[in-house]
Amino acid sequence: MAADTNPGGTDPVVEITGLWTCFGQTIVHAGIDLDVRRGEVMGLVGGSGSGKTTLLRQMLALERPHRGSVKVFGVDLHGCARAELEAVRSRWGVLFQNGALFSALSVYDNIALPLRELRALDEALIHDLVLSKLQMVGIEAQHARKMPSQLSGGMIKRIGLARALALDPELLFLDEPTAGLDPDRSESFVKLIQELREELHLSVVMVTHDLDTLVALADRVAVLCEHRLLAVGPIREVTMLEHAFVRNFFRGERGLRALEVLEDMQRLMPI
């Protein structure tokens, strides 16, 4: 299945062109082309070792591809000046898989950190912004002075999300956002992301292996397999591809159940 083109001539927020990734003699990506459209949620899936996390790290300028380009907001991340890269980084937020909170910092200081590092704000304003971000993700102010070791897994995810939103980003990167959460907390977290996406007009790139999360959030799905993008498109179109990985991942018992939920939701939506 060919990757579909960007509609309406709108510049993509992420544009990956001819990307190759090699570690020694091992090829991870072989000529990947992918655009992420403004305002969409792009789900990135693939088997173990397919290079999902590596591709995400290249979108974050944490790793450099062997060749090819990665542009975010039109800026070539691996060919720009440091000041330009820092300016682009201030326009995105990242939620890492396990929240990645700094264990030696309180909840408050974890969220305040990007505000202190990247913006010249006084502490009174930082205080107000931190409490605002906590409220945004459904965490009461009384938890601000707690340490990460005192938090549940669900709270860590929400506080990690609050930190990712600290600089009011236009683009949000999510790495396995519901991993490790029980079904109720996972569903609650998905609803939170849905609400924040609409409220803040976010573009989202999401790596996930969880089909329920993927079906609930993704507008399009990119499937990494055999060093390349096997398919890019709406989830229903991608599931029709006759390929062993697609068949096993999307058309197993759990995948079919998740797709049934999607169809039920679509039937209930007003025309």
C-alpha positions, 0 to 999 in steps of 0.5 A: 500500500502506498503512503497517501499524500498530504491533502490540501497542500498543507505543510506536514509537521513531520517530514521524513525522506529517504531515511536509512538507519544502520548500526554497523552491518545491521540495517534497521530502516531502508529508505523510509518516507513518511509525513505527519499531517498537522492536526492528526494522530499518527500511530506507529506500529511494528514488531519487536526490532522493527525500529519504531523507537529508533525512528521516534528518537530520530524525530526527536533529534536524539539519533542521526540517520545513516542518510536521508532527512528528518524535518519537523516544522520544516527544519532539517533536524540533522542539518540545522544550527543548534539554536534553530534546533532548540527553537524547534524543540520548544514546539514539541513535547514528549511523553516517554514510555515510563513517564521518565520523571526525574526521581530526585525531583518532586512532581512540581519540579519535574514539570517546572524544569522545562519552564526554567530551562527554556523560558525566562519566567519568574517563579511566581508565573512558573508556579501558576503554570505548573498548577495549571498543567497539573489541573489539565491532566486531572492531578490535584495541587496537593500532589505537587510536592510528592516524589515520583516514588510516591506515585501510582503508575497512572499518576506518573503517566499523567504527570509525565504528560503534564511535563510534556505540555509545559511549553504549550507544544504544537506537536506531541510525541507519545511512546507507549502511552498506556503501557503498564496501565490496567484497563480502567486507567488505560481507558481513562488516559486515552480519553484524556489524550483525546480531550487534550488533542481537541482542546489544544489542537495538537498533532501527535506521533504515537508509538504503541503496541496496544490495539485499543489505544491505537484504534481509539486515537490514531487517524492514520497508522504507519506499519514498520516491517522488514526495514521499511514502511509496509503501509500508511493509511487509515486503520481500516485500510491498513488491516486489509493488506495481505501480509503476515504481520498485518494479519497477526497484529490486526486480525487476531482476536484482540484486533478484531474486537478493537475494530468492532468497537471502532465500527460501533463508535462510527455508527453512533457518530452523527452524519 
